[in-house]
Amino acid sequence: MTAERVNPPELSPPTGFSHAVVATGSRLVFLAGQTALDGDGKVCGDSLPEQFRRALDNLLTALAAAGGRPADLARVTVYATDVAAYREHAAELGRIWRQSAGRDYPAMAVVEVVRLWDERALVELDGFAVLP
């Protein structure tokens, strides 16, 4: 994929995301929402950072199985049951993202939700990627 991250100077400087991503490629990969489920379908981790790490790893595992890599991500949406907690842990979540996915940030949004499919889940990530 060729990805151009677009961050207009008229907008607030992005931290941990890109305002827009212009992606050119031949295959789209739509990634289902991933929570902190282990291979047995049980939520792992009690804290938001623990669950975020597992959910991101699950998203990247699905992407890799489809032939993609983190830099191919064009859009990711984060669904959190507590945006205040997400903001409180933002620095740590950013470190987790950079360790797992690098610094080629997709266009992103964080949305607060009442609850997720599994009542123990604190966060879910979905998105799409553009592959060469």
BELNOR-V857680 format. One record per pair of residues at least 6 apart in sequence whose ideal C-beta (glycine too) atoms are under 8 Angstrom apart, sorted by the first residue. I is the first residue (numbers start at 1). J is the second residue. D is the distance in whole Angstrom. If there is no record, write none. Layout:
{{I/J/D} {I/J/D}}
This chain:
{{1/23/6} {1/24/7} {1/25/4} {1/71/7} {1/72/5} {1/74/8} {1/129/7} {1/130/5} {1/131/6} {1/132/5} {2/23/7} {2/24/4} {2/25/7} {2/132/8} {3/21/6} {3/22/7} {3/23/5} {3/24/8} {3/71/7} {3/72/8} {3/74/7} {3/104/7} {3/130/7} {4/21/7} {4/22/4} {4/23/8} {5/18/4} {5/20/8} {5/21/6} {5/104/7} {5/105/7} {6/18/7} {6/19/6} {6/20/4} {6/21/7} {6/22/6} {7/13/7} {7/14/5} {7/18/6} {7/19/5} {7/20/8} {8/19/6} {11/19/6} {14/105/7} {15/94/8} {16/90/8} {16/94/5} {16/97/7} {16/105/6} {16/108/7} {17/105/5} {17/106/7} {17/107/7} {17/108/4} {18/105/5} {18/106/6} {18/107/6} {18/108/8} {19/107/7} {20/107/6} {21/74/5} {21/75/7} {21/106/6} {21/107/5} {23/74/4} {23/130/4} {24/130/7} {25/72/8} {25/130/4} {25/131/5} {25/132/5} {26/131/7} {26/132/6} {27/67/8} {27/130/7} {27/131/4} {27/132/8} {28/128/6} {28/129/7} {28/130/6} {28/131/8} {29/63/6} {29/66/5} {29/67/8} {29/68/6} {29/72/8} {29/128/6} {29/129/4} {29/130/8} {29/131/6} {30/128/5} {31/59/6} {31/62/5} {31/63/6} {31/126/6} {31/127/5} {31/128/6} {31/129/7} {32/62/7} {32/126/6} {33/79/7} {33/117/8} {33/124/5} {33/125/7} {33/126/4} {34/55/5} {34/56/8} {34/58/4} {34/59/4} {34/62/7} {34/124/7} {34/125/5} {34/126/7} {35/43/6} {35/51/7} {35/54/8} {35/55/5} {35/58/7} {35/116/6} {35/117/7} {35/118/6} {35/121/4} {35/123/7} {35/124/5} {36/43/5} {36/44/5} {36/45/5} {36/50/7} {36/51/4} {36/52/8} {36/53/8} {36/54/4} {36/55/5} {36/58/8} {36/121/6} {36/122/8} {36/123/7} {37/43/6} {37/44/7} {37/54/8} {37/58/7} {37/118/7} {38/44/5} {38/54/8} {43/51/7} {43/118/5} {43/120/4} {43/121/5} {44/50/7} {44/51/7} {44/54/5} {45/51/5} {45/53/7} {45/54/6} {48/80/8} {48/82/8} {48/85/5} {48/86/7} {48/89/5} {48/93/8} {48/122/5} {48/123/6} {49/89/5} {49/92/5} {49/93/6} {49/96/6} {51/121/7} {51/122/5} {51/123/5} {52/89/8} {52/93/5} {52/96/6} {52/122/8} {52/123/5} {53/96/5} {53/100/7} {55/123/6} {55/124/6} {55/125/5} {56/96/7} {56/97/7} {56/100/5} {56/101/7} {56/125/6} {57/100/6} {59/76/8} {59/125/5} {59/126/7} {59/127/7} {60/70/6} {60/100/6} {60/101/7} {63/69/7} {63/70/7} {63/72/7} {63/73/7} {63/129/6} {66/129/8} {66/131/7} {67/131/6} {68/129/5} {68/131/5} {70/100/7} {70/101/4} {70/102/5} {70/104/7} {71/102/6} {71/104/4} {72/129/4} {72/130/6} {72/131/6} {73/101/7} {73/104/8} {73/106/4} {73/127/6} {73/128/8} {73/129/5} {74/106/5} {74/107/7} {74/127/8} {74/128/6} {74/129/6} {74/130/5} {75/106/5} {75/107/5} {75/108/7} {75/127/5} {75/128/5} {76/106/5} {76/107/8} {76/108/5} {76/125/6} {76/126/7} {76/127/4} {77/108/7} {77/109/5} {77/110/8} {77/111/6} {77/125/7} {77/126/6} {77/127/6} {78/86/7} {78/108/7} {78/109/7} {78/110/5} {78/111/7} {78/123/6} {78/124/8} {78/125/5} {79/111/5} {79/112/8} {79/113/5} {79/116/7} {79/123/7} {79/124/4} {79/125/8} {79/126/8} {80/86/4} {80/110/6} {80/111/7} {80/112/6} {80/113/7} {80/122/7} {80/123/5} {81/112/7} {81/113/6} {81/114/7} {81/115/6} {81/116/7} {81/121/8} {81/122/5} {81/123/7} {82/112/7} {82/122/7} {83/110/6} {83/112/4} {85/122/8} {86/93/7} {86/110/6} {86/123/7} {97/105/8} {106/127/7} {116/122/8} {116/123/8} {116/124/5} {117/124/8}}
